[in-house]
Amino acid sequence: MPGGGTKTAITTSSARCLDLTRLISRVGRGPLTGVDRVEMAYLTHLLQDHAPFFVLARTGLGYVLLDRHGAAQIAERLQGHTPWGRVDVVGRLSFKASPAKRRAEADLRRFSIGRCRRGRLGQLLDRQLPHDATYLNVGHSNLTKEVLGALKGAGAKIAILIHDTIPLDHPRFQRRGTPAQFEEKLRRVARYADLVICNSGQTQDDVRRWCGQWGVQVNTLVAHLGIDLPKPTTRALPEGIDPTHPYFVTLGTIEPRKNHALLLDVWESLAQDIPPAELPHLYILGARGWENEEVFQRLDHSALVGNSVFELSNLPDMTVSALMTQATAVLFPGFAEGYGLPPAEAISLGTPVICSDLAVFREVLGNIPVYLKPDDVYSWKQSIIGSTQRNQAGQHRTSEEPSDFTLPNWADHFNLVLREM
């Protein structure tokens, strides 16, 4: 495939190139995940900025590079404001891609200023990307030797956001092969990145620890992620949900690390003490993940499911926000987190949070949540009972922020990151 065009005349070092591979790979796969929303936040912000802006993405047949106009067209489609176009001739050769992804990749090609097959990325970047541009990758995707090496060869500076090192720190929670793949990826980041952006001090400590074990020192920056859930209305609640009945929400992929098993244990214990009509409800929001067959079996066969425990997936952000806003509290009993956007989002909506006592939660959320051990069923049960009783008594349940505490925001994040570029 031709790269097309001649080298742009822009040579300013303020030019930025955002990798959109992750968001494109997610087209047609349901609501955005936390990492997806970070990539979308970067796309939105950099489109509003005045610096020269480009987008790089890997497709099934190679790479595409877009300028600001093309990036804006793709953003319109990712945000649902404009439908994706038709599959092109090249897309018909992508037999393994879903129809939605074929349409997305076709639009990438339509709006690109250049594209190439694998192995020719360096030539494309040399023709089209300004020298000394900064490449930003915030989605943990496309971090290959080919891509990073080609960017270095084209004179680009490389800034990569690492969300966590959980695959290395907690391999028992991962799919087979994931820890080894992640280690290879992080080793490449350590080799090629001029700046490693960390979403928390905890992540920075973890990144430095692993890179130190490999004999590499990395230049890091801590920049807490912002919060961007839409403000909800009660009209967005799913049909059949009674907001006057006490209910709790947990949000996240149903995988072992999120510890849904503890919540099922709690509700089974509550059901032994509380009449069915008075039992608070639990709404599990998230798609089923991997390596969690025991929990899936319980969700498929428990008598509580459909009566006091409800599993909901693929909900739009507005519905998730509405559910969290009306909840008695939002629950996060996970064993490990790199950041934990959902608890911060719940607090931003004024909803109490009960969560595991993890260092990253204390760093980001301060003393606002109720902190409990992730394996202490009794304490979780008592805290849920207490929250339910306060709710039924009509006591004020809205989360109060201490006067000296400010939730992270995107303005601060981008001020920190872009100042380093």
N, C-alpha and C positions, 0 to 999 in steps of 0.2 A: 504494500500500500504506500502511496506517496505521502511524504510529510507535507508538501505543499508550501508555497509562499517563500518569502525571503526573510532573513533575520530582522526582527523588529528593531527600530532605531532607538528604543528606550534602553538606556544603560544604567539607570539609577539603581542603587542598591536597595531602595525601598520597595521594589517590586516583590510581590508575594504570590506564591503558588500553593494552593490547598489541594491535598489529595482527597478525592471524593469516592474512592473505590468502595469503601464500606457502605455508604448510603446507596450507591447504585446497586450493590449486591443485595440490599435489603428491600428493594422495590417489589411490591406485591406480597410481602411476607408479614403484613400486619403492622400494628402501631410501632412507632420508633422505640428502641431500647434507650437506656441511659447513655450509652456510648454514641448511639445514633444522634441523640439530641445534642450532644456536645459538638459533633461534626456539623450539624445543622446550624448551631449557634455561631460557629466560626464562619460558615458560608454566609449567613445573614450579615454578620458584622463586617466582614471584609468587603462585601458588596457595597456597604454604606460608606466605607472608608475611601479616601481619595488616592491612595497609593495604587500604582498599576497592579492589576490582579489577574491571575490565571488559575485554571483548574486542571489537574492531572487525574486521570482515572484509568484503571486497567479494565479492559473488556475481555470477552472470551477469545478474541482474535488478536489482541495486541493492546496498544495504548492510544489514548486520545488526549489532546491538549486544547483547552478552550480559553478564550480571552474573557474580559469582563462581560461583554454582551452575551456570549454563549453561556457563561456561568449563571447570569441572571435568568436566562431562559430555562435552564435546568432547575434552578431554585424554584421558579414558578410551578414547575411540574412536581418537584419533590414535596412542595407545600400544598399540593392539591388544587391550586388556583387554575391550572391549565392541564388538560389531559395529555398524556403521552401520545406521540404520533404513531404512525403505522410502522410495522416491521419492514426494514429495507431488505435489499437483495442479500447483503452480507449477513443480516440477522437470520435469514432462513437457513444458513449453514450452521448456526449455533444450536445444534440438536439438543444439548443438555440443558440449555437455559430455559427458564419458564417464559411463557408468553409475555408477562409483564416486564421481565428483565430484557427480553429481546427488544421490546418497544423502547425501553429506557436507553439501551445501548445504541439503538438506531438514532435516537435524538442526540445522543452524545456525538455521533459521527456527523449528523447534519449541522450541528452548531460548532464543530471543531475548527480550529485554525490549522490543525495538523494531526496526522495519525500515522501509526507505524505498526509493523509486526514486532513480535518479540525479538530481541537481539539488536534492534535498531533504535532504541530509545535515545541513546546518546546523540545520534545524528539529529533526531527530531528536536531535542532540547537545545542543541547547539544552534539550530536554525531559528527557533521560535522563542526561546525563553531568554529574557534579559540576563546578561552576565551579572553575577553577584545577587541574583534574586534569592529570597528565602523560601525554602520549601517547608510547608507545615503539614505534618501528618498527625492527626489526633484520633484516629480510629483503629489503631493496631492492625491495619490492613495494608498490603502492598509494600511491606517492609522487607523487600528482597535485596539480595546482593546486586542484582541487575539494576533495580531502580535506584538504590542509594548510590551505587557506583557511578551510574550514568549522571546523576545529579551532581556529584562531586566533580566529575569530569567536565561538566558544563559550567563549573564555577559557582554553583549554588551553595548557599549556607543551608544547613539542615536542622530543623527544630522539630522534635518529636515529643508528643504528650504520652506519658505512660500512666495508665489508670490504676494499675496495681501489679503486684508480682505474685498473686494468689496461686497461679499454676505451679510455681516453684515452691512457695511456702506451704501450700496445702494440697499436695498432689492427690491425696485420697478423694478429693472432691471433683476431680477432673476426669474427662473422658480419656480413654487409653490413647497414648501418644501425644496428648496436649502438652504436658510438662516439657517434653523434649523439644517439641516444636516452638514453644514459647522461649525456651532457653536459647535456641538458635536465633530467634528474632531479637531477643534482648542483647545478645552478644553482637549482633549487627548494629543495633542502636548504639551500643557502647563504642563501637569502632568508627561509625560514620557521623554520628550526631554532633553538631556544634553546641547544641543546647537540648537538654532533656527537661521538658516541662513536667512537673509532678503535681497532681491534683491535691496533694496533702503532704504535710511533713512526714507522716507515716510512710507514704509511698516513696518519698525522697530517701528516707532512711533505708528502706528495703532495696531500692535501686542501687544506692551506694554500697550497701552490704554485698549484694550479689556481684556487682562489677568489681568491687574490691577483692572478692575471692578469686576473680579471674585476672587480677593484676592490672585493672584498668581504672583510671580516675575519670569521672564524667562531670561535665559542667551542668549543674542542675538549678532549677528555679521552682519554687513552690507558688502555685497560683490556684487558689480554691475555685471550684466551678460555680457558675451562677445558677439561678433557679428561674425556670421559665414556663411552669405549668399555667395553662389558661385559668382565669378566674371563672369558677363554675356558677351554675344556677340550678335550682332544684328541678327544673324541667329536664336537666340532663341525666337525672337518676334513671337507672334501668326500670322498666315496667315491673310492677309487682313488689318493689322494695318499699317497706314502710319506714320512713325516717324517724317515726316516733318510737319505734321499738329499738332498744339499745343494740347496737351492732359494732363490731370491730372489723378492721380491714388489715390485711397484709398484702404487700405488693412486691412482685418479683418473680422471675422464672422459678418454676417448681423443680428445684435441683437440691442435692444434699446439703450444699453450703448454706442454703437459706433456712434450713432447719424447720420445715413445715411439720415434721413429725412431732416436735414439742407442742405445737399448737393443737394438733389432733389429740395428743395425750391430755392436754388441758381441757379441751371440750368434752372428751369422754368422761373425765373426772367431774366436770361441772354438771354433766347430765345425770350423774348419780345423786346429786344434792339438790338440784333445782328442777321444778316441774317444767315439762316441755314448753308450755305457753309462756313461761317467764325466762327461759334460757336465752341469754344474749346470742345474737347471730354472729357468725364469722364468715366474712367474704374473702376468699382467696383469689386475688387478681393476678393472673399471669399464665403464660403458656407452660405446658409440661416440658421439662428439659430432658435430662439424661441420668443414667445410673441411679435411678430413684424408684425402682419397681415396688419396693415395700410401701412407700407412700402412695404410689399410684393405685396399688391394690386396696389400700384403705379408703382412698377417695372413691373408688369404684364400688366398694361393697359395704361401707359403714352405714348403719341405720341413721346416723346423724346427717349425712349428706342429702341435701334436698329439704331438710327440715330446719336445722340450725347451722349447718355448714354448707356453704355454696361456693362452687368453683366457677369463676368467670374469666374468660380469656378474650383477647383481641378487642378490648374496649378502647374507644377513642379517648384522647387525653381529657376532653371536657367531662366525660362520664367518670373517669378515674378521679378527677378533681372533685366532682360533686359527691362521689362516694366518700372520699377522704374528709371533705368538709363536714358532712353530716355524721361522721363516725364518732362513737364515744371515745375511741382512741385508735391509733394506727400502731401495728405491732411489727417489730423487726427482730426476731430471735436468732439471726444468722450467726454463724461461727466466724466469718471473716468478711471484711469489706475493704475495698480500696478507697472508697469515698462515701458512698451511700447517699445518692441524690434523693430517693424517696422520703427518708426521714426529714431532710431539710425542706422538701416541698410540702410535707404535711405541716410542719411548723409554720411555714410561710402562709398556709391556709388557716392557721389558728387552731389546729387540731392537736390534742395531746399525743405524745409519742412515748411508747414503752419499747425499749430496745436493748440489745445485748450490750454489755459493758465492754466496748471495744475502744481502743485508743483513738482511732480515727473519728468515731462518733463524738467523743469528748472534745477532740480538737476542733471539729467543724460546728458542733451543736452546743458546746458549753454545758451548762447545768440544766438546760431546759427539759430534756427527756427524763423519764424514770429509767434507770439503768439496772439490769438484772443479768445474772449469769445465764448463758444460753442452755445450760443443762439442768436448771433448777425449776422443775415443773411446779413445785409447791408455791414458790415466790411469784411465778407468772400467774398462777391461778388466783392467788390472793390479790394481786394487783389488778387483775381483770375484774374480780368481784368488787373491789373497792371503787373502781372507775364506774362500774355499772350502778352501784348504789348511789354514787354522787349524781350520776345522770338521772336516775329515777327520782331523786330528791329535788331535782331542778337546780342543783348547784351549778355555779359558773364553771364551765368545762373548757373554756378557750385557753389555749396555751399562751402564757405571758412571757415575753422576752425581757430579761434583765436590762436595765437602762444602759449598761455598759457593753451589751452584746448586740452585734449586727450580723444578720445572716449574710453569707457570701452573695455577691452579685456579679453579673457579667461585666459591668463597667470596670470594676476593680480588676477582674481577671485580665481583661484585654489591655488595660493600662500597664499592668505588670509585664505581660508577655510581649506586647508590641514595642515597649520601651527597650527590650533586650535585643531587638532585631534591627 
